Amino acid sequence: MKKILIAYSVMVVVFLVVLYESVVLGSLQLNFGEIIKGVFGDRSGATAVVFDLRFPRVLIAIFAGASLALAGALLQAAIKNPLADPGIIGITSAAMLGNVVVINFLPHLFFYSPIFAFAGGVIAFVILYAVTKKYDMSPVFVLLVGIALNAVFTAIIKVSGVTAIHFTESTGLSMKTWEDANLLMGFSIFGIIAALLLGPVCNMLGLSEKTIRSVGFPVGKARWVVIIISVYLASVSTAIVGSIAFIGLLVPHIARMLVGSNYKVLLPFTVLLGATMLLAADTIGRMIVPPFEITASIIMSLIGGPFLIILIRKFGKIYGH
């Protein structure tokens, strides 16, 4: 328990530091007093510009990072796959395709784009499940099929028209407005709360099938509830920030090393760590080569790519591949 309290305390401090730096750093810099005044409505000059342009971006990074990290943790629990990540196995690219359909054909329904993205994510997982079910959703088969689905959905997006480009990973979190922030927060808060309530369910899913069924636990229904919430979180985030891979893979594994595998403790910590990681990636990307930006998706790929290779080597040995 002491280790968990220390981990949470340190994580809260790190989050607050990253949050502060992400707000004050940039072409226009503010001091702490100006930030406080801006929060309470006294906005003029540089404070007004930062509040309108930087604050929405910060909030989006926080909610998207938390949502994507939770999505990965839930998905790994539901299908018992340590390599599961919505961005790797095609869920986010399918969600982005659903979003593109709205942009190209139903622009008047833009406010509901997260719902269309969610539909795309569900379709992708159903296809993945149908193809890999006969292999008991082996981690290796899920990864291979997911990569193929990701490639197909990404290709469709690229040939769907110029308007689709705005929602690919190339845009990152730049050019976001309060409308985008409010849209993401409004849709994601439900999924985040639902995910945090699923800790006991995820713990049950971690047991053997024989043990779960012996106590009369509805394992099938519970697994699909967890999967749907996972796909929902990944999809609504993708609708706003595009495809950002590896957060759902990286964060849950780091969280387990720090606070253990009890999902009642793990999921809240995942929220903090996911929000901090994406916010830090976005801030670093803004500051490396100003006035140009390196998107958060590129930063995360530079970190997550080698991490995935390490995991494949580790779990490939466990599963005999």
VEXDREN-2710 file (C-alpha; in Angstrom, 1 decimal):
% VEXDREN-2710
k/r/px/py/pz
1/MET/0.0/0.0/0.0
2/LYS/2.9/2.4/0.8
3/LYS/4.4/1.8/-2.6
4/ILE/1.0/2.6/-4.3
5/LEU/0.6/5.8/-2.2
6/ILE/4.1/7.0/-3.2
7/ALA/3.4/6.2/-6.9
8/TYR/0.2/8.1/-6.8
9/SER/1.7/11.1/-5.0
10/VAL/4.6/11.3/-7.4
11/MET/2.3/10.9/-10.4
12/VAL/0.1/13.8/-9.2
13/VAL/3.1/16.0/-8.7
14/VAL/4.5/15.1/-12.2
15/PHE/1.1/15.7/-13.8
16/LEU/0.8/19.2/-12.2
17/VAL/4.3/20.1/-13.3
18/VAL/3.7/19.0/-16.8
19/LEU/0.4/20.8/-16.8
20/TYR/2.0/24.0/-15.7
21/GLU/4.8/23.8/-18.2
22/SER/2.4/23.0/-21.1
23/VAL/0.4/26.1/-20.3
24/VAL/3.3/28.6/-19.8
25/LEU/5.7/27.4/-22.5
26/GLY/5.3/28.6/-26.1
27/SER/5.8/31.7/-28.3
28/LEU/3.7/33.6/-25.7
29/GLN/4.7/32.9/-22.2
30/LEU/2.7/33.6/-19.0
31/ASN/3.6/33.7/-15.4
32/PHE/1.7/31.9/-12.6
33/GLY/-0.3/35.1/-11.7
34/GLU/-1.4/35.7/-15.3
35/ILE/-2.6/32.0/-15.5
36/ILE/-4.7/32.4/-12.3
37/LYS/-6.2/35.6/-13.6
38/GLY/-7.0/34.0/-16.9
39/VAL/-8.7/31.0/-15.2
40/PHE/-11.0/33.3/-13.3
41/GLY/-12.0/35.4/-16.3
42/ASP/-9.5/38.3/-16.3
43/ARG/-8.2/37.8/-19.9
44/SER/-6.5/40.4/-22.0
45/GLY/-3.6/40.6/-24.4
46/ALA/-1.4/37.5/-24.3
47/THR/-3.6/35.9/-21.6
48/ALA/-6.6/35.9/-23.9
49/VAL/-4.6/34.4/-26.8
50/VAL/-3.2/31.6/-24.7
51/PHE/-6.6/30.9/-23.1
52/ASP/-8.2/30.6/-26.6
53/LEU/-5.5/28.7/-28.3
54/ARG/-3.4/26.8/-25.8
55/PHE/-5.9/25.9/-23.1
56/PRO/-8.2/23.9/-25.4
57/ARG/-5.2/22.0/-26.7
58/VAL/-4.1/21.2/-23.1
59/LEU/-7.5/19.9/-22.1
60/ILE/-7.8/17.8/-25.2
61/ALA/-4.3/16.2/-24.5
62/ILE/-5.4/15.4/-21.0
63/PHE/-8.7/13.8/-21.9
64/ALA/-7.4/12.1/-25.0
65/GLY/-4.4/10.7/-23.2
66/ALA/-6.6/9.4/-20.3
67/SER/-9.1/7.9/-22.7
68/LEU/-6.6/6.1/-24.9
69/ALA/-4.7/4.8/-21.9
70/LEU/-7.9/3.4/-20.3
71/ALA/-8.9/1.9/-23.7
72/GLY/-5.6/0.0/-23.8
73/ALA/-5.9/-1.2/-20.2
74/LEU/-9.5/-2.4/-20.7
75/LEU/-8.7/-4.1/-24.0
76/GLN/-5.8/-6.0/-22.5
77/ALA/-7.9/-7.1/-19.6
78/ALA/-10.9/-8.2/-21.8
79/ILE/-9.0/-10.3/-24.3
80/LYS/-6.0/-11.2/-22.1
81/ASN/-3.6/-9.8/-24.7
82/PRO/-0.6/-7.9/-23.4
83/LEU/0.0/-6.5/-26.9
84/ALA/-3.4/-5.0/-27.4
85/ASP/-3.6/-1.4/-28.3
86/PRO/-6.4/0.3/-30.2
87/GLY/-4.0/2.2/-32.3
88/ILE/-2.1/-0.9/-33.4
89/ILE/-4.9/-3.4/-34.1
90/GLY/-6.9/-1.1/-36.3
91/ILE/-9.6/0.3/-34.0
92/THR/-8.5/3.9/-34.2
93/SER/-8.0/3.9/-38.0
94/ALA/-11.5/2.5/-38.4
95/ALA/-12.8/5.2/-36.0
96/MET/-11.0/7.8/-38.1
97/LEU/-12.7/6.4/-41.2
98/GLY/-16.1/6.7/-39.5
99/ASN/-15.2/10.3/-38.8
100/VAL/-14.1/10.9/-42.4
101/VAL/-17.5/9.7/-43.6
102/VAL/-19.1/12.5/-41.6
103/ILE/-16.8/15.1/-42.9
104/ASN/-17.2/14.1/-46.5
105/PHE/-20.8/13.2/-46.7
106/LEU/-22.6/14.4/-43.6
107/PRO/-20.9/17.6/-42.5
108/HIS/-24.1/18.9/-40.9
109/LEU/-23.7/16.1/-38.3
110/PHE/-20.2/17.0/-37.3
111/PHE/-21.1/17.4/-33.6
112/TYR/-22.0/13.7/-33.7
113/SER/-18.7/12.6/-35.3
114/PRO/-17.6/10.7/-32.1
115/ILE/-20.6/8.5/-32.6
116/PHE/-19.7/7.7/-36.2
117/ALA/-16.1/7.1/-35.0
118/PHE/-17.4/4.7/-32.4
119/ALA/-19.3/2.8/-35.0
120/GLY/-16.2/2.4/-37.1
121/GLY/-14.2/1.2/-34.1
122/VAL/-16.9/-1.4/-33.3
123/ILE/-16.9/-2.7/-36.8
124/ALA/-13.1/-3.0/-36.8
125/PHE/-13.1/-5.0/-33.5
126/VAL/-16.0/-7.3/-34.7
127/ILE/-13.9/-8.1/-37.9
128/LEU/-10.8/-8.7/-35.7
129/TYR/-12.8/-11.0/-33.4
130/ALA/-14.4/-13.0/-36.2
131/VAL/-11.0/-13.6/-37.9
132/THR/-9.0/-14.5/-34.8
133/LYS/-11.7/-16.3/-32.7
134/LYS/-10.7/-19.8/-34.0
135/TYR/-7.1/-19.1/-32.9
136/ASP/-8.5/-18.2/-29.4
137/MET/-7.5/-14.6/-30.1
138/SER/-3.8/-15.5/-29.8
139/PRO/-1.8/-12.3/-29.1
140/VAL/0.3/-12.9/-32.2
141/PHE/-2.7/-13.5/-34.5
142/VAL/-4.5/-10.5/-33.1
143/LEU/-1.5/-8.3/-33.7
144/LEU/-1.0/-9.5/-37.3
145/VAL/-4.7/-9.2/-38.2
146/GLY/-4.9/-5.8/-36.5
147/ILE/-1.9/-4.5/-38.4
148/ALA/-3.6/-5.6/-41.7
149/LEU/-6.9/-4.0/-40.7
150/ASN/-5.0/-0.8/-39.8
151/ALA/-3.4/-0.7/-43.2
152/VAL/-6.7/-1.2/-45.0
153/PHE/-8.6/1.4/-43.1
154/THR/-5.7/3.9/-43.4
155/ALA/-5.5/3.3/-47.2
156/ILE/-9.3/4.0/-47.5
157/ILE/-8.9/7.2/-45.6
158/LYS/-6.1/8.4/-47.8
159/VAL/-8.1/7.9/-51.0
160/SER/-11.3/9.4/-49.6
161/GLY/-10.4/13.0/-50.3
162/VAL/-8.4/16.0/-49.2
163/THR/-10.8/16.7/-46.3
164/ALA/-9.8/13.5/-44.6
165/ILE/-6.2/14.8/-44.2
166/HIS/-7.3/17.0/-41.3
167/PHE/-8.1/14.0/-39.2
168/THR/-5.0/11.9/-39.8
169/GLU/-2.1/11.7/-37.4
170/SER/-0.3/14.5/-39.2
171/THR/-2.4/17.2/-37.4
172/GLY/-1.8/16.0/-33.9
173/LEU/-3.4/18.3/-31.3
174/SER/-2.7/21.6/-33.2
175/MET/-5.3/24.0/-34.4
176/LYS/-7.8/22.9/-31.8
177/THR/-10.6/25.1/-30.5
178/TRP/-12.8/25.2/-27.4
179/GLU/-15.5/23.6/-29.6
180/ASP/-13.2/20.6/-30.1
181/ALA/-12.3/20.5/-26.4
182/ASN/-15.9/20.7/-25.3
183/LEU/-16.9/17.9/-27.8
184/LEU/-14.2/15.6/-26.5
185/MET/-14.8/16.2/-22.8
186/GLY/-18.6/15.9/-23.3
187/PHE/-18.3/12.5/-25.0
188/SER/-15.3/11.0/-23.1
189/ILE/-16.3/11.8/-19.5
190/PHE/-19.0/9.1/-19.7
191/GLY/-16.6/6.5/-20.9
192/ILE/-13.9/7.4/-18.3
193/ILE/-16.4/7.1/-15.5
194/ALA/-17.7/3.8/-16.8
195/ALA/-14.2/2.5/-17.2
196/LEU/-13.2/3.4/-13.6
197/LEU/-16.2/1.4/-12.4
198/LEU/-15.1/-1.7/-14.2
199/GLY/-12.1/-2.4/-12.0
200/PRO/-13.7/-5.4/-10.2
201/VAL/-14.9/-6.8/-13.5
202/CYS/-11.4/-6.6/-15.0
203/ASN/-10.0/-8.3/-12.0
204/MET/-12.5/-11.2/-12.5
205/LEU/-11.6/-11.4/-16.2
206/GLY/-8.0/-11.9/-15.2
207/LEU/-8.8/-15.2/-13.6
208/SER/-8.9/-18.5/-15.4
209/GLU/-12.1/-19.3/-17.4
210/LYS/-12.8/-22.3/-15.1
211/THR/-12.6/-20.3/-12.0
212/ILE/-14.7/-17.5/-13.3
213/ARG/-17.5/-19.8/-14.5
214/SER/-17.4/-21.8/-11.2
215/VAL/-18.6/-18.7/-9.3
216/GLY/-21.4/-18.0/-11.8
217/PHE/-19.8/-14.9/-13.2
218/PRO/-21.3/-13.9/-16.7
219/VAL/-17.9/-13.8/-18.3
220/GLY/-19.1/-13.4/-21.9
221/LYS/-21.3/-10.4/-21.2
222/ALA/-18.8/-8.8/-18.9
223/ARG/-16.0/-9.2/-21.5
224/TRP/-18.1/-7.5/-24.2
225/VAL/-19.1/-4.6/-21.9
226/VAL/-15.4/-4.0/-21.2
227/ILE/-14.6/-4.2/-24.9
228/ILE/-17.4/-1.8/-25.9
229/ILE/-16.2/0.8/-23.3
230/SER/-12.6/0.4/-24.5
231/VAL/-13.6/0.9/-28.2
232/TYR/-15.8/3.9/-27.2
233/LEU/-13.0/5.6/-25.4
234/ALA/-10.5/5.1/-28.2
235/SER/-13.0/6.1/-30.9
236/VAL/-14.2/9.4/-29.4
237/SER/-10.6/10.5/-28.8
238/THR/-9.7/9.6/-32.4
239/ALA/-12.6/11.7/-33.6
240/ILE/-10.9/14.8/-32.2
241/VAL/-7.1/14.1/-32.2
242/GLY/-6.7/11.5/-35.0
243/SER/-4.6/8.3/-34.6
244/ILE/-2.1/8.3/-31.7
245/ALA/-0.7/4.9/-31.2
246/PHE/1.1/3.2/-28.3
247/ILE/-0.4/5.2/-25.4
248/GLY/-2.9/2.3/-24.9
249/LEU/0.1/-0.2/-25.0
250/LEU/2.7/1.8/-23.1
251/VAL/0.8/3.3/-20.2
252/PRO/-0.9/0.2/-18.8
253/HIS/2.4/-1.7/-18.7
254/ILE/4.2/1.1/-16.9
255/ALA/1.2/1.5/-14.5
256/ARG/1.4/-2.3/-13.6
257/MET/5.1/-2.0/-12.8
258/LEU/4.3/1.0/-10.5
259/VAL/1.0/0.1/-8.7
260/GLY/0.4/-3.6/-9.5
261/SER/-2.3/-5.5/-11.4
262/ASN/-5.3/-4.7/-9.2
263/TYR/-7.5/-2.9/-11.7
264/LYS/-9.3/-1.0/-9.0
265/VAL/-6.0/0.7/-8.3
266/LEU/-4.5/0.4/-11.8
267/LEU/-7.3/2.2/-13.8
268/PRO/-7.3/5.5/-11.9
269/PHE/-3.5/5.5/-12.1
270/THR/-3.7/4.8/-15.8
271/VAL/-5.9/8.0/-16.2
272/LEU/-3.2/10.1/-14.5
273/LEU/-0.3/8.5/-16.4
274/GLY/-2.0/8.6/-19.8
275/ALA/-3.0/12.2/-19.4
276/THR/0.5/13.2/-18.3
277/MET/2.2/11.2/-21.1
278/LEU/0.2/12.7/-24.0
279/LEU/0.4/16.2/-22.5
280/ALA/4.2/15.8/-22.1
281/ALA/4.5/14.5/-25.7
282/ASP/2.6/17.4/-27.1
283/THR/4.5/19.9/-25.1
284/ILE/7.9/18.4/-26.1
285/GLY/6.8/18.4/-29.7
286/ARG/6.0/22.1/-29.5
287/MET/9.3/23.1/-28.0
288/ILE/12.0/21.0/-29.8
289/VAL/12.2/23.0/-33.0
290/PRO/10.1/26.2/-32.6
291/PRO/8.2/27.6/-34.4
292/PHE/7.7/24.2/-36.1
293/GLU/6.1/21.3/-34.3
294/ILE/6.7/17.6/-34.0
295/THR/3.3/16.0/-33.5
296/ALA/2.5/14.0/-30.3
297/SER/1.8/11.0/-32.5
298/ILE/5.4/11.0/-33.8
299/ILE/6.8/11.5/-30.3
300/MET/4.7/8.5/-29.1
301/SER/5.8/6.4/-32.0
302/LEU/9.5/7.1/-31.2
303/ILE/8.9/5.8/-27.7
304/GLY/6.3/3.1/-28.3
305/GLY/7.9/1.4/-31.3
306/PRO/10.9/0.1/-29.4
307/PHE/8.7/-0.7/-26.5
308/LEU/6.5/-2.9/-28.7
309/ILE/9.5/-4.8/-30.0
310/ILE/10.6/-5.5/-26.4
311/LEU/7.1/-6.8/-25.6
312/ILE/6.9/-9.0/-28.7
313/ARG/10.2/-10.6/-27.7
314/LYS/9.1/-11.1/-24.1
315/PHE/5.6/-12.5/-24.8
316/GLY/6.6/-14.3/-27.9
317/LYS/8.8/-16.5/-25.7
318/ILE/5.9/-17.1/-23.3
319/TYR/3.5/-18.1/-26.1
320/GLY/6.1/-20.3/-27.8
321/HIS/6.7/-18.2/-30.9
END
